[in-house]
């Protein structure tokens, strides 16, 4: 068992799996939360991020465009 900086690879792996499972079960609503994937984005989260200074404004729906892969992942998000 190799220890680097006081933590083992097995401990890192277990923590990764725990955090991935927790992220899969959460629904984004707070603008301080960041989506892990494009599929995690919700209308509620988009409203919180985009309309926080516009009372009454709301994103009622959204659709993801096809992925564009390169040196980064990109997708257009269409709002309604």
WOHU-V592583 format. One record per residue. N is the residue number from 1. RES is the residue in one small letter. PHI is phi in radians with two decimals (* if undefined). BURIAL is + if it has 9 or more other ideal C-beta (glycine too) atoms within 8 Angstrom, else -. Layout:
n=N res=RES phi=PHI burial=BURIAL
n=N res=RES phi=PHI burial=BURIAL
//
This chain:
n=1 res=x phi=* burial=-
n=2 res=x phi=-1.75 burial=-
n=3 res=x phi=-1.97 burial=-
n=4 res=x phi=-2.24 burial=-
n=5 res=x phi=0.99 burial=-
n=6 res=x phi=1.38 burial=-
n=7 res=x phi=-2.43 burial=-
n=8 res=x phi=-1.64 burial=-
n=9 res=x phi=-1.08 burial=-
n=10 res=x phi=-1.07 burial=-
n=11 res=x phi=-1.15 burial=-
n=12 res=x phi=-1.11 burial=+
n=13 res=x phi=-1.08 burial=-
n=14 res=x phi=-1.08 burial=-
n=15 res=x phi=-1.12 burial=-
n=16 res=x phi=-1.04 burial=-
n=17 res=x phi=-1.12 burial=-
n=18 res=x phi=-1.09 burial=-
n=19 res=x phi=-1.17 burial=-
n=20 res=x phi=-1.12 burial=-
n=21 res=x phi=-1.13 burial=-
n=22 res=x phi=-1.09 burial=-
n=23 res=x phi=-1.15 burial=+
n=24 res=x phi=-1.17 burial=-
n=25 res=x phi=-1.71 burial=-
n=26 res=x phi=-1.76 burial=-
n=27 res=x phi=-2.00 burial=-
n=28 res=x phi=-1.21 burial=+
n=29 res=x phi=-2.53 burial=-
n=30 res=x phi=-1.47 burial=-
n=31 res=x phi=-1.11 burial=-
n=32 res=x phi=-1.40 burial=-
n=33 res=x phi=-1.40 burial=+
n=34 res=x phi=-1.94 burial=-
n=35 res=x phi=-1.21 burial=+
n=36 res=x phi=-1.45 burial=-
n=37 res=x phi=-2.39 burial=-
n=38 res=x phi=-1.09 burial=+
n=39 res=x phi=-1.20 burial=-
n=40 res=x phi=-1.36 burial=+
n=41 res=x phi=-1.19 burial=+
n=42 res=x phi=-2.13 burial=+
n=43 res=x phi=-1.08 burial=+
n=44 res=x phi=-1.08 burial=+
n=45 res=x phi=-1.16 burial=+
n=46 res=x phi=-1.05 burial=+
n=47 res=x phi=-1.07 burial=+
n=48 res=x phi=-1.08 burial=+
n=49 res=x phi=-1.41 burial=-
n=50 res=x phi=-1.60 burial=+
n=51 res=x phi=-2.10 burial=+
n=52 res=x phi=-1.12 burial=-
n=53 res=x phi=-1.89 burial=-
n=54 res=x phi=-2.22 burial=-
n=55 res=x phi=-0.98 burial=-
n=56 res=x phi=1.54 burial=-
n=57 res=x phi=-1.34 burial=-
n=58 res=x phi=-2.65 burial=-
n=59 res=x phi=-1.50 burial=+
n=60 res=x phi=-1.68 burial=-
n=61 res=x phi=-2.95 burial=-
n=62 res=x phi=-2.71 burial=+
n=63 res=x phi=-2.44 burial=-
n=64 res=x phi=-1.64 burial=+
n=65 res=x phi=-1.37 burial=-
n=66 res=x phi=-1.13 burial=-
n=67 res=x phi=-1.14 burial=-
n=68 res=x phi=-2.19 burial=-
n=69 res=x phi=-1.79 burial=-
n=70 res=x phi=-2.91 burial=-
n=71 res=x phi=-1.34 burial=-
n=72 res=x phi=-2.58 burial=-
n=73 res=x phi=-1.63 burial=-
n=74 res=x phi=-2.37 burial=-
n=75 res=x phi=-2.63 burial=+
n=76 res=x phi=-1.36 burial=-
n=77 res=x phi=-2.08 burial=+
n=78 res=x phi=-1.67 burial=-
n=79 res=x phi=-1.88 burial=-
n=80 res=x phi=-2.29 burial=-
//
